[in-house]
Amino acid sequence: MASTQESSLHFFVFYLFFIPTILYLFHTLIFHKLTIGNEQIRIKRNPNLPLRFNYDGTFKILQIADMHYANGKMTRCKDVLASEFEYCSDLNTTLFVKRMIEAEKPDFIAFTGDNIFGQSTADAAESLVGAFGPAMQSKLPWAAVLGNHDQESTMTREELMSFISLMDYSVSQVNPLGGVVSDIDGFGNYNLEVYGAPGSNLFNTSILNLFFLDSGDRAIVDGRRSYGWIKESQLQWLRSISEIFRFRKQDQDHDNPLGSISAPPALAFFHIPIPEVRDLWFKEYVGQYLEAVACSSYNSGVLKTLVSMEDVKAVFLGHDHLNDFCGVIDGIWFCYGGGSGYHAYGRIGWQRRARVISVELDQGKNSWLGVRRIKTWKRLDDSILSKIDEQILWDL
C-alpha cells in the first residue's frame, strides 16, 4: 500500500514539474522562434487599409522604376563617374529611395519592374528584401509589378510575385482575387482602390483605381526575339473591372458628387511600354527622350482597350532608363519613371531619378468630393533632390 502511495507521489511530482517545463520550452523556444534553417518565421506586417485620401484631399504616389538591385554592397554601379565607382553599390539605390520617401512623404509606393537584376543576383529572395527594404522600413503601403529581368535568378515569376505579396506592408497580389476572370496570363495583375478622405461624404466610396499589369519578359515574334506584351486575358480583366465600377456608379444616389463621372479615374502601372509610345518622338512631350523605346514588336491592343474604358488617365512605365518623358496618346498620358537604380545602365552625368504622382480632390461646399486633378514631377538624386518637369496630367 505504501509502495503504491509512494509511486503516486512520484508521478504527481513528475507531472507537476515536467509538464510546465515542457510548456515553457515550447512557448519560449518553439512557439516564438519557429525556424526554417536559421530564418525566423513571423507574421507579415500589414499597412493600414484601405488606401485612402488624406484629410487635406491629396494622395501621393512615389514611382520607383528599374532598381536592378543585386547583392547589396557587393554590387558595383554602372555608368557613374570614375571618382564615384569605388564606393558605389546597390546601397546608393537604397539611400536614394530612402531620401525620396523622407522628402516627399508619399502615401503609397509603386515599383514598376526590374526591381532586381536576376543576372547578377545570387539569391532572389535576399535581393528582394534588399530592394524593397526602404519601403518596408517606412511602413507605407507599397506594390510592385515585374519587369523582364526579375526572374533571371533563383525564382520564377509566379514565385517572385508570391514572395513580394507576403513581404511587410506590401499590398501586391499574385493575380486578381476572385473576380470575373479566373484564367489570366502573367503574374502581378491586380487593382487597388483608393477611398475618399476622412470626414467626407465619399469616405466609404472608392474614387481612384490603381491598375497593375504584368507586361511579361521576353518572347519570340515571327521567329525573332522580342519583348513580352500584355495579353488579351489581361485586357479582358481590365475591361471587366472598369465595367464593375461603372455599374457601381450607376447604383449610387442621384446626389452623389461623382455623378458627372462615368467611372472613377484610374492610373495604370506596368513595365514594358506599348508600341505607340515610340510615336511620341514626333509629338510634344515633357521630359527627355534619350533612347529608343524598347517594346514588343507585337501590338496586342492595349491602347485601344484603355481608350475604350475611358477611366485610365495616365500610365506609368519603366524599362527604358534614359527616358523620363510624359506624352499624350489618344487622350491618355504615358509617363516613364526614369531609372532609379545604380546597378542599372544609365549614362555618365545622367542622375538617377524617380517620379511622384499627386492626386488632388475637388473641394465641395462642406466636404471633399471626387478626384479633381492629377499632377506629376520628378526628383533627381543630387545634393538637393532637384524637382523637375512638374505638370498637370488631368484636370476635371
N, C-alpha and C positions, 0 to 999 in steps of 0.2 A: 504493500500500500504506500509506504514511504517512498519507495523507488518510483512509483507512478507519479506521485505528487512532485518529486524532485525533477522528473523528466518534463512534467508540465511547466514547472517553474523555469527550467532551462529554455524551453521552447518559447515561453512568454517573453523572457529576457531577450532571446534572439530576435523575436518578432518586433519587440519594442525598439531595438536599436538598428537592426539590419534594414527593415523596410524604410524608415525615414532616411537612412543613409543612401539607399538606392534612389529614393525620390529626389533627394538633394543633388546627387550626382547627375541625375537625368536633367533636372531643372537648370543647373549651373553649367554643366559641361556638354550637354547634348542639346537640350531644347533651345537654348540661346545661342549655340555655336554649331549648328548643323553645318557640315562642310562637304564640299566636293573637291578632293585634292586638298589644297590649302586655302581655297576661296570660301569665305563666309557667305552663307545664304541669308538673304534678308528680303523683306517685302519691299516692292517698288514704292518709292515716294511719288505721290500724285500731286499735281498743282491744284489750285482752287478752280473749280469748274462750275458752270460753263464759262467759256470765254465771253467776256463782257466789255462793253464800252465803259469808260471811266466817268466819274462824276462831272468832269469838265467836257464831256461829249466827244472824247477822242479815243482812238485805238491805234497804237503804233506798232508796226511790224519791222523787225530787222531781218533783212535778207542776207544770208551768208552763202556765197557761191564758190565752189571749187577750192576747198581747203587742201585737198590732196594730202591729207595727213598720213604719216607712215609710222616711224618708230621713235617719235619724240625727239629728245635732244641728240640722238644719234643720226638723225636725218639731216642731210645737207640741203641748203636752199638752192634754188635755181634763179638765174638771171638777176643777180644782185651785184652791187659794186664789189670790186676786189677787196676793198677795205672792210666790207661787211661780211664777206664769205666765211671767214674763220669762226665767227661767233654766231652765225645764223643757222637756225634749225626750225623744226616744227614748233618749237616754243615761241618763236616770233609770231606765228599764226595765232597761237593761243593767247599771247599778250594782246594782239590786235583785236581779237574778238572780245576779250575782257574789257579793253578800253572802249570799244563801241557800246557795250552793254552799260558801262558806267556813264558814258557821255550822253547817250540817247534815252536811257531808261525805257526800253521798249516794253510793250505788254505781251509780246509774242515774238518768237524767233523762228524763221523759216530757212531751212538748209536745202539748197536746190541742187544737190547731187555732186558726185566726185568728192564725197566727204572724206574718203580715204583713197589713197593711191595704191591699189592692190599689187602692182608690180614691185613696189618697194616695201610692202608690208609683210612682216614675219608672222604676225598673228592678227587676224582681222578684228577679233573681239577687243583685244588690247588697244588697237588703233582707234576703234570706235569710241572707247572710253576716253582716250586722249583727245580725240577730235571734238566730242560733244561735252567735254569736261566743263568748259566755261558756262555753257547753257545749264547744265545740271547744278553747278555751284550757285548760279544766280537764282535758282528755284522758280524760274519763269517757265510757263508752258512753251514747248517747242515741238516742231515737227520736221520731218525730213522726207525727201524723195531720193532715189538712187540715180547716179549718173552712169556713164559707160565704163568707169574704172573701178567702182566699188567692189565688184565681185571677182576681181582678178587675184585674190589671195586665198584664204582658207575657208570662205563661206560662200554659199550660193546666194542668189538674190533673195530667195524666199527666207533663208536663214538670216541674212542681214536685216531684212525688214522685221522679222520676228524679234531679233535681238534688240533692234532700235525701239520697237514698240514697248519693250519691257524695261527700258532704261528710265532712270529717275526723271520725273517731270515731263516725260515725252507723252505727247498725245497722238503720235503717229499710229497708223494702222497698217497691217499687212495688206488688207483689202477691205472693201465695204463690209460692214457688219450687217448681215441680213440684206434687206433691200430687194429690189425687183430683178437685179442681175446677179445671179449666183456664179456663173462661169465667166470670169473676166481675165483678160490677158495681163500678164505682168504682176508685179508685187509693189504695193505702195500707192494704190488708187483709193482715195477716200476724201470725204469732205468734212469740214469743221464749221460749225455755226457760231456766230458771234451775236450775243444778245444785247438788248438795249441797256441804256445807262441806269444805274440805281436811282430809284425815285421817279423814273419816267413812266409814262403810260405804256411804253414798249419794253418794260423790264422783263417780261416773260415771253418776248417775241424775238425770233431770230431775224436780224435785219442786215446781216452781211454773211456771205458764204465764202469759204476758202476751199478751193478745189486743188487736190494734189494728184498728180498723174505720173505713172511710170512710162517714160519715153524710150525705155529699152537701152541696149548697149550696142552691139554690132549685129549686122545682118548682111545677107547676100541678096543683091537685087540684080536680076538679069546677068548672073554669073560674075558680078563684080562686088567687091567688098564695100559696104556702105554702113551707115549708122542706122540704129533702130528707129521706130516711129510708134506713135500712139495708134492702137488697133481699133477696129470697128466695135468690138465688145466694150471697150473703154468709152468710146463716143456714145454708144447706146446707153451706158450707165450715166454719163453726163446729162444726156437729154432727159433721162427718166428723173434724175434728181431735180433738174430745172422745172420739170412738169409738176413734181410734187409740191415745190414751193409756190408755183403759180396757182395750183388748186387750193393750197393752204391760204393764200392771199384772198382768193375769191370767197372763202368761208369766213373771213374777218368781218367785223362790224362795218357798216357803211361810213361811220365817222372816224374810222381808223386813219391816222395821218399818212399811212403808206398807200392810201387808196389810189394815188395817181401813178404808182409804180407797178409795172406788170409783174415783177418778181423782185425780191431783194437783190441788190447789186452783188456781184461776185468778183473775186480775184482768183486767178489760176497760177499754179506753180509747177513747172517741170523743167527738166534739164536740157534736152536737145531741142534746138529751135526748129520750127517748121520751115519748109522751103520758101514760103512767101516772105520771110524775114530778109532774104537776100535782096528783094526788090527795094528795100528802104535805102539802098545806096543811091537810088535815083530820086529819092523823095527827101522831104525835110525830116530831120531827126535832132534830138537833143543829146549831146554827149559825143563820144568818139567811136568811130567805126574803123578799126585798125587792122582787122584780119578778115579773111573770107569766112562767111557763115558756113560752118561745118554741120550739115544736116543730112537727112536721108535723101537718097535720090528718088524715093517713092513718096508720093503725096497721098496721104490717107484721108484727106478731107477734114482736118482739124479746124481750119479757119471757117469753112462752110458751116460746120456744126456750131462753133462758138457764135457766129453771126446769127444763126437761126434761133439760138437760145435767148439772145437779147439781154442776158443778165451779166455776162462777163465783161467787165470794163477794162481790165488790164491783165496781161500775162507776164510772169516774171521767170526769166531763164538763166541758165548757166552756160557751161560748155566752152564758149569762146572767150578766153580770159582777157584778151585785149580789146574786146568790145564792151562798152558800158552804156550804149545809147538806148534811147527810147524813141519809138516811132509808131505812127498810127497806120494800121492796115484795116480797111473796111470798118472804121469806127472803133476798133479795139487797139489799145496801146500794147506794144510788145517791148519789154524792157529787160536788158541784161543787168545782172548783178555786178559784173566786173570781177576779176579774180581776187579772192581773199587770201589764198594760201601761198606760203613761201616755198613749198616744195613743188608747186605748180609752175609750169612755164610762164614766163612773162616777158618783160623787156627791161633791160638795164635803164634805170631812171624812171620807169613806169611804176608809180606807187601802188601797192596793193590797196584794195578799196572794198567797200560794202555799201549796199543800198538800204535806204529807210523808206517805208511807205506809211504815210499818216492818213488815217480816215477820220473825217470830222462829221458830226451830226448837225442837222438843221435845228435851229432854235425856235421852239414854239412859244406861245404866249406864257404858258405855265410849265412847260416840260420840254425835254429834248425829244426830237422827232426821229425820222429815219435819216439815212446817210445823205449828207449834203454835198460833200467834196472829198476827192481823193488826191493827195499830193505825194510827191516823192523827191528825194535828193540823195546824194552820195557823200560819203566821207572818205578821205584819203588817210592812209597810215603814215602821216608825217607828224611832226612835233606838236601840231595843234589840231590834228584830225580835221583838216580843212574841209569845209562844207561846199559842195559844188553842184551846179546844174539843178537847182530847185525849180520845180514846175508843177503845174496842176494837170492831172490826168483826166479828171472827170468832175464836172460841176452840175448839179441838178438844175 
